[in-house]
Amino acid sequence: MAKVTRDDVARLAGTSTAVVSYVINNGPRPVAPATRERVLAAIKELGYRPDRVAQAMASRRTDLIGMIVPDARQPFFAEMAHAVEQAAAERGKMVLVGNSDYRTEREIHYLRAFLGMRVSGLILVSQGMSEQAASEIEAWDARVVLLHERPEAIDDVAVVTDDIGGAQLVTRHLLEHGHPYVACLGGVPNTPAVGDPVADHVEGWRRAMAEAGRSTEGRLFEAPYNRYDAYQVALKLLAGPDRPPAIFCSTDDQAFGVLRAARELRIEVPTELAVAGFDDVKEAGLTDPPLTTVYSDRPAMARAAVDLVLDDSLRVAGSRRERVKLFPSALIVRRSCGCDGGGPDLAPFSTLR
């Protein structure tokens, strides 16, 4: 059976192949609704399938968006990647996801691979992006949106959460329960000082402690971002002689590890230990007790990132450094902090910095 071509569709619809192309590609020129319906009906009747490879070669762009995350096994990044995929599908795009595993060489590997595939743009969740990775992006003149983090090495458009304000909210809330101080589970030793959410969470914790006249000396503890390693850190911390009365964890996944360690050590949460996290991943409402945390609007952030990465104005000189979307954080109060509430309702948004 002969392959159906765009010419066949045009003949059946009674229009030109150019109009068929405009319908298939949603532009660059508008098509009258009645004509669009005739073209779509012809495509369906003939079973026409566009040659995406040929389209990509002609336009030097594909219908793909590349996305690089540190570790898609972590709930926050998994939910963010899923939200980006949904937002991209609404725009007729597909998403390729690569895991950098927090390693520069892996990040550069995926940068080169995705750029070589002529993706429509890149969405990067990059911790401490290296100068080499930034140079790769500049060399390809790629459309890039930084999501969740703003590494120092690259000054580009970004979609981020008010991490400092959110950390202040939750630390203040823990202090309002009457605890003499709140300890903080921060990041790993090489956590970037600028542009990294965990660094901002620590900064927000410091500010809230300072506002309350509480010292942070000796109360910040390093821990990897995942629950498994955070659990090991928490076991040592909670079994020690200076067990803190309350802990703010920089990620929900860390908080899950703390809750597990407390349970093994028979430490009651929240009566003997208050725990709070950051991110409000779906699992946070299912822990025992449910986790008090900070909400970031990942679906809205994902839509903003996709819209930006497909925006042709990003390629206009002078416009790239002026477009930063800062989304507010909100306190989600559940029982792990000592409150009675466990519902999903959002507290008032924090004040944006």
C-alpha positions, 0 to 999 in steps of 0.5 A: 500500500502506497504511503500517504503523503501531505499532497494526498491530504491537500487534495482530499481537503481541497487546499494547498500542502502549505495549509496542511503544514500550518495545521499540522504544526500549529503555524506559523500562519493561522488557518480558518476553522472550517479549513482546519476541520477539513484538513483534520478530517482528511488526515483522519480518513487517510491515516496520514502520519507526519514524518517527524524526522523530516520535519526536524531536519527541515526546521533544525528543531524537534518536538522534544524538550530535554530535561535534566534532573539530579535524581528522578528517584527522589519524589520531588524531582519525579513529581516535577518531571511529571508536571513538566511532561504534562505541561509539554504535552499540552503544547504538543511536545514530548520530554526526554529526561536525563539524570545527572546523579549530582555529577558534572560529567553526567550533566554535560553528557546529557547536555551534549546528547539533548542539544545534538538531538536538536531539542526545542529547548532545555529545562535544567534542574542543575545543582552547582552547574559547572563553567564547562556545562555553561559553556556548552549551553552558550556554544549551542545558543540553546533555549534554556530555562533553569527550574528550581535552582539558579546556579551561579555559572549560568545567568539565564531565565529561571523558574524558582520558589521562594525558598528562603521565605518558605524556610522562614515560615516553617521555622517560625512555626516550629518556634511558636510551639515553644521549642527553645531552638530548631535544628536544621538538616541541611545539605552535603558539604559541597552544596553551592552557597548561591542559587541552590534551594537547600542553601536558601532553606538553610538561610531561611532557617538562620533568619528565623532563628535570628529573628527569635534571638536563637543561636544557630551555632552547632545546630546545622547538620549536614545530610544528603537529600535522600531519605536513606542517607538522612536516616543514617544521619538522624540515627546518630543525631537522635541517639546522641546526648544533645537530641534537638527538640525540633528539626527542620529538614531541607527536603521532605525526603530527609524528613522521611528518614528522620521520622523512620529513625525516630520510630526505631529509637522509640522517640515520639513525634511530635511530643518528644520531637517535632519534625518539618520538611520542605516541598510537600511531595504527595507522600508527606500527607501519608507519613505517621504522623503526617508531615508539616512542610512547605508547599511549592506549586510544581504544576504552575512552575512546570507550565511556566518553564515549558512556556518560557523554553518555547518562547522565541524571545529567549533568543533575543539579545538582552531579554534572557537575563530579565525573566525570572519567575518567583513562585510563593511558598506556603506552609502546610500544617500537619501533625508532625510539628505538634498541631492537630491539623492534617488537612491539605489546605494551604496557609497564606502565602509567604511574602516574596523577597 
